[in-house]
């Protein structure tokens, strides 16, 4: 496999994890940490169900990888994530010493790689991470768009029926 093929393979794995998050009513973001061609960590968003604002897909994948290898530093690893990471996640990526970040869709409101901020380019960063976006961008963007479309439709239905209970999108 070429590097581009590898990137698509692992991004598809991250998309499967994102779908699992969406099925649980979480924002559908998935992440995989790969080292030496094998998965060493994975995670999907769980801040809502876990009552944990730090339970983003990237953080959960990094924690899983660190626990598996017995070290929080992961040089040589690549982190794949379906959505451009936020500032918190970029900070964790830098501190984990991941060598490469590959993401799918950009996040115009909170993306901290190229969209809202360019955190990895800030001169005070003590570790440089190679970043590449746009891998399976259409698919990664579609899963987010569909989730929020369903969520907005559920809110409209609630308002129309007068129900105060929030529905989980299917």
DRENROSE-147415 format. One record per residue: residue in three letters; residue number from 1; z, y, x of N, C-alpha, C in turn. Coordinates in steps of 0.1 Angstrom, whole numbers. Example, Ala and Ser with C-alpha at 12.3 -4.5 7.8 and 13.67 -1.06 7.14 Angstrom:
+-----+-----+-------+-------+-------+-------+-------+-------+-------+-------+-------+
| res |   n |  n.zz |  n.yy |  n.xx | ca.zz | ca.yy | ca.xx |  c.zz |  c.yy |  c.xx |
+-----+-----+-------+-------+-------+-------+-------+-------+-------+-------+-------+
| ALA |   1 |    78 |   -57 |   132 |    78 |   -45 |   123 |    78 |   -33 |   132 |
| SER |   2 |    71 |   -22 |   128 |    71 |   -11 |   137 |    79 |     0 |   129 |
+-----+-----+-------+-------+-------+-------+-------+-------+-------+-------+-------+
//
This chain:
+-----+-----+-------+-------+-------+-------+-------+-------+-------+-------+-------+
| res |   n |  n.zz |  n.yy |  n.xx | ca.zz | ca.yy | ca.xx |  c.zz |  c.yy |  c.xx |
+-----+-----+-------+-------+-------+-------+-------+-------+-------+-------+-------+
| UNK |   1 |     0 |   -12 |     8 |     0 |     0 |     0 |     0 |    12 |     9 |
| UNK |   2 |    -7 |    23 |     4 |    -7 |    36 |    11 |     6 |    43 |     6 |
| UNK |   3 |     9 |    54 |    13 |    20 |    62 |    10 |    19 |    68 |    -5 |
| UNK |   4 |     7 |    72 |    -9 |     5 |    76 |   -22 |     7 |    66 |   -32 |
| UNK |   5 |     3 |    53 |   -29 |     5 |    42 |   -38 |    20 |    39 |   -39 |
| UNK |   6 |    27 |    39 |   -28 |    42 |    38 |   -28 |    49 |    48 |   -36 |
| UNK |   7 |    44 |    61 |   -35 |    50 |    71 |   -43 |    48 |    69 |   -58 |
| UNK |   8 |    37 |    65 |   -61 |    34 |    62 |   -76 |    42 |    50 |   -80 |
| UNK |   9 |    43 |    40 |   -72 |    51 |    28 |   -76 |    66 |    32 |   -79 |
| UNK |  10 |    72 |    39 |   -69 |    86 |    43 |   -71 |    88 |    53 |   -81 |
| UNK |  11 |    78 |    62 |   -84 |    80 |    72 |   -95 |    79 |    65 |  -108 |
| UNK |  12 |    71 |    54 |  -109 |    71 |    46 |  -121 |    84 |    40 |  -124 |
| UNK |  13 |    91 |    36 |  -113 |   104 |    30 |  -114 |   114 |    41 |  -119 |
| UNK |  14 |   113 |    53 |  -114 |   121 |    64 |  -118 |   118 |    68 |  -133 |
| UNK |  15 |   106 |    67 |  -137 |   102 |    69 |  -151 |   108 |    59 |  -160 |
| UNK |  16 |   109 |    46 |  -156 |   116 |    36 |  -164 |   130 |    40 |  -166 |
| UNK |  17 |   137 |    44 |  -156 |   151 |    49 |  -157 |   152 |    61 |  -166 |
| UNK |  18 |   143 |    70 |  -165 |   143 |    82 |  -174 |   142 |    78 |  -188 |
| UNK |  19 |   134 |    68 |  -191 |   132 |    63 |  -205 |   146 |    57 |  -210 |
| UNK |  20 |   153 |    51 |  -201 |   166 |    45 |  -204 |   176 |    56 |  -208 |
| UNK |  21 |   175 |    67 |  -200 |   184 |    79 |  -203 |   180 |    84 |  -217 |
| UNK |  22 |   168 |    86 |  -219 |   163 |    92 |  -232 |   167 |    83 |  -244 |
| UNK |  23 |   167 |    70 |  -242 |   171 |    61 |  -253 |   186 |    62 |  -256 |
| UNK |  24 |   193 |    67 |  -246 |   208 |    69 |  -248 |   211 |    83 |  -253 |
| UNK |  25 |   201 |    91 |  -256 |   203 |   105 |  -260 |   206 |   114 |  -249 |
| UNK |  26 |   203 |   110 |  -237 |   205 |   119 |  -225 |   191 |   125 |  -222 |
| UNK |  27 |   191 |   136 |  -215 |   178 |   142 |  -210 |   172 |   132 |  -201 |
| UNK |  28 |   159 |   128 |  -204 |   153 |   117 |  -197 |   149 |   120 |  -183 |
| UNK |  29 |   158 |   119 |  -173 |   155 |   120 |  -159 |   160 |   108 |  -152 |
| UNK |  30 |   151 |   102 |  -143 |   155 |    90 |  -136 |   152 |    93 |  -121 |
| UNK |  31 |   160 |    85 |  -113 |   159 |    87 |   -98 |   161 |    74 |   -91 |
| UNK |  32 |   154 |    73 |   -80 |   155 |    61 |   -71 |   156 |    65 |   -57 |
| UNK |  33 |   164 |    59 |   -49 |   165 |    61 |   -34 |   159 |    49 |   -28 |
| UNK |  34 |   150 |    51 |   -19 |   143 |    40 |   -12 |   144 |    42 |     3 |
| UNK |  35 |   147 |    31 |    10 |   148 |    30 |    24 |   141 |    18 |    29 |
| UNK |  36 |   132 |    20 |    39 |   125 |     8 |    44 |   118 |     0 |    34 |
| UNK |  37 |   112 |     7 |    24 |   104 |     0 |    14 |   112 |    -7 |     3 |
| UNK |  38 |   125 |    -5 |     3 |   133 |   -12 |    -7 |   142 |    -2 |   -14 |
| UNK |  39 |   145 |    -5 |   -27 |   154 |     3 |   -35 |   168 |     1 |   -30 |
| UNK |  40 |   175 |    12 |   -26 |   189 |    11 |   -23 |   199 |    18 |   -32 |
| UNK |  41 |   193 |    25 |   -42 |   201 |    32 |   -52 |   192 |    37 |   -63 |
| UNK |  42 |   199 |    38 |   -75 |   191 |    43 |   -87 |   201 |    49 |   -96 |
| UNK |  43 |   196 |    58 |  -105 |   204 |    64 |  -115 |   196 |    71 |  -125 |
| UNK |  44 |   202 |    74 |  -137 |   195 |    82 |  -147 |   206 |    92 |  -152 |
| UNK |  45 |   201 |   102 |  -159 |   211 |   112 |  -164 |   221 |   106 |  -173 |
| UNK |  46 |   234 |   110 |  -171 |   244 |   106 |  -180 |   255 |   117 |  -182 |
| UNK |  47 |   252 |   129 |  -181 |   263 |   139 |  -183 |   269 |   140 |  -197 |
| UNK |  48 |   261 |   137 |  -207 |   266 |   138 |  -221 |   275 |   126 |  -223 |
| UNK |  49 |   270 |   114 |  -222 |   278 |   102 |  -225 |   290 |   100 |  -215 |
| UNK |  50 |   288 |   105 |  -203 |   299 |   103 |  -193 |   308 |   115 |  -192 |
| UNK |  51 |   306 |   125 |  -201 |   314 |   137 |  -200 |   316 |   142 |  -186 |
| UNK |  52 |   305 |   143 |  -179 |   305 |   146 |  -164 |   293 |   155 |  -161 |
| UNK |  53 |   295 |   168 |  -159 |   284 |   177 |  -157 |   277 |   174 |  -144 |
| UNK |  54 |   283 |   166 |  -135 |   276 |   162 |  -122 |   268 |   149 |  -123 |
| UNK |  55 |   268 |   143 |  -134 |   261 |   130 |  -136 |   246 |   131 |  -138 |
| UNK |  56 |   240 |   139 |  -129 |   225 |   140 |  -129 |   220 |   127 |  -123 |
| UNK |  57 |   207 |   124 |  -126 |   201 |   112 |  -121 |   201 |   111 |  -106 |
| UNK |  58 |   199 |   123 |   -99 |   198 |   123 |   -84 |   212 |   120 |   -79 |
| UNK |  59 |   222 |   126 |   -84 |   236 |   124 |   -79 |   240 |   109 |   -81 |
| UNK |  60 |   237 |   104 |   -93 |   241 |    90 |   -95 |   233 |    80 |   -86 |
| UNK |  61 |   220 |    83 |   -83 |   213 |    75 |   -74 |   218 |    76 |   -60 |
| UNK |  62 |   222 |    88 |   -55 |   227 |    90 |   -42 |   241 |    83 |   -41 |
| UNK |  63 |   249 |    84 |   -51 |   262 |    77 |   -51 |   260 |    62 |   -50 |
| UNK |  64 |   251 |    57 |   -58 |   248 |    42 |   -57 |   243 |    38 |   -44 |
| UNK |  65 |   234 |    46 |   -38 |   228 |    42 |   -25 |   239 |    43 |   -14 |
| UNK |  66 |   247 |    53 |   -14 |   258 |    55 |    -4 |   268 |    43 |    -5 |
| UNK |  67 |   271 |    39 |   -17 |   280 |    28 |   -19 |   274 |    15 |   -14 |
| UNK |  68 |   261 |    13 |   -16 |   255 |     0 |   -12 |   254 |     0 |     3 |
| UNK |  69 |   251 |    11 |    10 |   249 |    10 |    24 |   262 |    13 |    32 |
| UNK |  70 |   272 |    18 |    25 |   285 |    21 |    31 |   285 |    33 |    39 |
| UNK |  71 |   277 |    43 |    36 |   276 |    56 |    43 |   270 |    66 |    34 |
| UNK |  72 |   276 |    78 |    33 |   271 |    88 |    24 |   258 |    95 |    30 |
| UNK |  73 |   256 |    93 |    43 |   244 |    98 |    49 |   233 |    88 |    49 |
| UNK |  74 |   221 |    92 |    45 |   210 |    83 |    42 |   197 |    88 |    49 |
| UNK |  75 |   198 |    90 |    63 |   186 |    95 |    70 |   175 |    84 |    69 |
| UNK |  76 |   163 |    89 |    68 |   152 |    79 |    67 |   148 |    75 |    52 |
| UNK |  77 |   157 |    79 |    43 |   155 |    75 |    29 |   147 |    85 |    22 |
| UNK |  78 |   140 |    81 |    11 |   133 |    89 |     2 |   139 |    89 |   -11 |
| UNK |  79 |   141 |   100 |   -17 |   147 |   101 |   -31 |   135 |   105 |   -40 |
| UNK |  80 |   133 |    97 |   -50 |   123 |    99 |   -61 |   130 |   103 |   -73 |
| UNK |  81 |   125 |   114 |   -80 |   131 |   119 |   -92 |   120 |   124 |  -101 |
| UNK |  82 |   121 |   122 |  -114 |   111 |   125 |  -123 |   110 |   140 |  -126 |
| UNK |  83 |   120 |   148 |  -123 |   120 |   162 |  -126 |   126 |   170 |  -113 |
| UNK |  84 |   120 |   181 |  -110 |   124 |   189 |   -99 |   139 |   191 |   -99 |
| UNK |  85 |   146 |   188 |   -88 |   161 |   189 |   -88 |   166 |   203 |   -90 |
| UNK |  86 |   178 |   204 |   -96 |   185 |   217 |   -97 |   192 |   220 |   -84 |
| UNK |  87 |   199 |   232 |   -83 |   206 |   236 |   -71 |   217 |   226 |   -67 |
| UNK |  88 |   224 |   221 |   -77 |   235 |   212 |   -73 |   229 |   199 |   -67 |
| UNK |  89 |   218 |   194 |   -73 |   212 |   182 |   -67 |   206 |   184 |   -54 |
| UNK |  90 |   199 |   195 |   -52 |   194 |   198 |   -39 |   205 |   199 |   -28 |
| UNK |  91 |   216 |   205 |   -32 |   227 |   205 |   -22 |   232 |   191 |   -19 |
| UNK |  92 |   233 |   182 |   -29 |   237 |   168 |   -26 |   226 |   161 |   -17 |
| UNK |  93 |   213 |   164 |   -20 |   203 |   157 |   -12 |   204 |   162 |     2 |
| UNK |  94 |   206 |   174 |     5 |   207 |   179 |    18 |   220 |   173 |    25 |
| UNK |  95 |   231 |   173 |    18 |   243 |   167 |    24 |   242 |   152 |    27 |
| UNK |  96 |   234 |   145 |    19 |   232 |   131 |    21 |   223 |   128 |    32 |
| UNK |  97 |   216 |   138 |    37 |   206 |   136 |    49 |   194 |   128 |    45 |
| UNK |  98 |   191 |   128 |    32 |   178 |   121 |    28 |   167 |   128 |    35 |
| UNK |  99 |   157 |   121 |    40 |   146 |   127 |    48 |   135 |   132 |    39 |
| UNK | 100 |   133 |   126 |    28 |   121 |   130 |    19 |   125 |   130 |     5 |
| UNK | 101 |   120 |   140 |    -2 |   122 |   142 |   -17 |   109 |   142 |   -23 |
| UNK | 102 |   107 |   133 |   -33 |    94 |   132 |   -41 |    98 |   134 |   -56 |
| UNK | 103 |    92 |   144 |   -62 |    95 |   147 |   -76 |    83 |   147 |   -84 |
| UNK | 104 |    84 |   145 |   -97 |    72 |   145 |  -106 |    69 |   159 |  -112 |
| UNK | 105 |    76 |   163 |  -123 |    73 |   176 |  -129 |    82 |   187 |  -124 |
| UNK | 106 |    77 |   199 |  -124 |    85 |   210 |  -120 |    94 |   214 |  -132 |
| UNK | 107 |   105 |   221 |  -128 |   114 |   226 |  -138 |   116 |   241 |  -137 |
| UNK | 108 |   108 |   248 |  -146 |   107 |   263 |  -144 |   120 |   270 |  -145 |
| UNK | 109 |   130 |   265 |  -153 |   142 |   272 |  -156 |   153 |   270 |  -145 |
| UNK | 110 |   154 |   258 |  -140 |   164 |   254 |  -131 |   160 |   247 |  -118 |
| UNK | 111 |   147 |   245 |  -116 |   142 |   238 |  -104 |   145 |   246 |   -92 |
| UNK | 112 |   151 |   239 |   -82 |   156 |   246 |   -70 |   148 |   242 |   -57 |
| UNK | 113 |   136 |   237 |   -60 |   127 |   233 |   -48 |   115 |   243 |   -47 |
| UNK | 114 |   108 |   246 |   -59 |    97 |   255 |   -58 |    97 |   265 |   -71 |
| UNK | 115 |   105 |   261 |   -81 |   103 |   269 |   -94 |   112 |   281 |   -95 |
| UNK | 116 |   125 |   279 |   -98 |   134 |   290 |  -100 |   140 |   295 |   -86 |
| UNK | 117 |   141 |   285 |   -77 |   146 |   288 |   -64 |   138 |   280 |   -54 |
| UNK | 118 |   140 |   283 |   -41 |   134 |   275 |   -30 |   145 |   272 |   -20 |
| UNK | 119 |   155 |   265 |   -25 |   167 |   262 |   -18 |   165 |   255 |    -5 |
| UNK | 120 |   156 |   245 |    -5 |   153 |   238 |     8 |   148 |   247 |    19 |
| UNK | 121 |   142 |   258 |    16 |   136 |   267 |    26 |   146 |   277 |    31 |
| UNK | 122 |   158 |   278 |    25 |   168 |   288 |    29 |   172 |   285 |    43 |
| UNK | 123 |   173 |   296 |    52 |   176 |   294 |    66 |   189 |   288 |    69 |
| UNK | 124 |   199 |   289 |    60 |   212 |   284 |    63 |   213 |   269 |    61 |
| UNK | 125 |   203 |   263 |    55 |   204 |   248 |    53 |   205 |   241 |    66 |
| UNK | 126 |   214 |   232 |    68 |   216 |   225 |    81 |   209 |   212 |    82 |
| UNK | 127 |   200 |   209 |    72 |   192 |   196 |    72 |   179 |   199 |    65 |
| UNK | 128 |   168 |   196 |    71 |   155 |   198 |    65 |   150 |   186 |    58 |
| UNK | 129 |   146 |   187 |    46 |   141 |   177 |    37 |   127 |   180 |    34 |
| UNK | 130 |   118 |   170 |    37 |   104 |   171 |    34 |   103 |   169 |    18 |
| UNK | 131 |    97 |   179 |    12 |    96 |   178 |    -3 |    81 |   177 |    -8 |
| UNK | 132 |    79 |   169 |   -17 |    65 |   168 |   -23 |    67 |   166 |   -38 |
| UNK | 133 |    60 |   175 |   -46 |    61 |   175 |   -60 |    47 |   170 |   -66 |
| UNK | 134 |    47 |   168 |   -79 |    35 |   165 |   -86 |    31 |   150 |   -87 |
| UNK | 135 |    39 |   141 |   -82 |    36 |   127 |   -83 |    39 |   122 |   -97 |
| UNK | 136 |    28 |   118 |  -104 |    28 |   114 |  -118 |    34 |   125 |  -126 |
| UNK | 137 |    29 |   137 |  -123 |    34 |   149 |  -129 |    32 |   149 |  -144 |
| UNK | 138 |    21 |   145 |  -149 |    18 |   145 |  -163 |    27 |   136 |  -171 |
| UNK | 139 |    29 |   124 |  -165 |    38 |   114 |  -172 |    53 |   119 |  -172 |
| UNK | 140 |    57 |   125 |  -160 |    71 |   130 |  -159 |    73 |   142 |  -168 |
| UNK | 141 |    63 |   150 |  -169 |    64 |   162 |  -179 |    64 |   157 |  -193 |
| UNK | 142 |    56 |   147 |  -196 |    55 |   143 |  -210 |    68 |   137 |  -215 |
| UNK | 143 |    75 |   129 |  -207 |    87 |   123 |  -212 |    98 |   133 |  -215 |
| UNK | 144 |    98 |   144 |  -208 |   108 |   155 |  -210 |   103 |   163 |  -223 |
| UNK | 145 |    90 |   166 |  -224 |    85 |   174 |  -235 |    87 |   166 |  -248 |
| UNK | 146 |    84 |   153 |  -248 |    86 |   145 |  -260 |   101 |   144 |  -264 |
| UNK | 147 |   110 |   143 |  -255 |   124 |   142 |  -258 |   128 |   155 |  -265 |
| UNK | 148 |   125 |   167 |  -259 |   129 |   179 |  -265 |   122 |   182 |  -278 |
| UNK | 149 |   110 |   178 |  -280 |   103 |   179 |  -292 |   110 |   171 |  -303 |
| UNK | 150 |   114 |   159 |  -300 |   122 |   151 |  -310 |   135 |   157 |  -313 |
| UNK | 151 |   142 |   163 |  -303 |   155 |   169 |  -305 |   153 |   181 |  -314 |
| UNK | 152 |   143 |   190 |  -312 |   141 |   201 |  -320 |   138 |   197 |  -335 |
| UNK | 153 |   130 |   186 |  -336 |   127 |   181 |  -350 |   140 |   176 |  -357 |
| UNK | 154 |   149 |   170 |  -349 |   161 |   165 |  -355 |   170 |   177 |  -359 |
| UNK | 155 |   170 |   187 |  -352 |   178 |   199 |  -355 |   172 |   206 |  -368 |
| UNK | 156 |   159 |   206 |  -369 |   153 |   212 |  -381 |   157 |   204 |  -393 |
| UNK | 157 |   156 |   190 |  -392 |   160 |   181 |  -403 |   174 |   184 |  -407 |
| UNK | 158 |   183 |   185 |  -397 |   197 |   187 |  -400 |   199 |   200 |  -408 |
| UNK | 159 |   192 |   210 |  -404 |   193 |   223 |  -411 |   188 |   222 |  -425 |
| UNK | 160 |   177 |   215 |  -427 |   171 |   213 |  -440 |   180 |   205 |  -449 |
| UNK | 161 |   187 |   195 |  -444 |   195 |   187 |  -453 |   210 |   192 |  -453 |
| UNK | 162 |   213 |   201 |  -445 |   227 |   206 |  -445 |   237 |   197 |  -438 |
| UNK | 163 |   232 |   187 |  -431 |   240 |   178 |  -424 |   245 |   184 |  -411 |
| UNK | 164 |   258 |   183 |  -408 |   264 |   188 |  -396 |   263 |   179 |  -385 |
| UNK | 165 |   259 |   166 |  -387 |   259 |   156 |  -377 |   246 |   156 |  -369 |
| UNK | 166 |   247 |   156 |  -356 |   235 |   156 |  -347 |   230 |   142 |  -347 |
| UNK | 167 |   216 |   142 |  -348 |   209 |   129 |  -347 |   205 |   127 |  -333 |
| UNK | 168 |   205 |   115 |  -328 |   200 |   111 |  -315 |   186 |   108 |  -316 |
| UNK | 169 |   177 |   115 |  -308 |   162 |   112 |  -309 |   159 |    98 |  -305 |
| UNK | 170 |   150 |    92 |  -312 |   146 |    78 |  -309 |   134 |    78 |  -300 |
+-----+-----+-------+-------+-------+-------+-------+-------+-------+-------+-------+
//
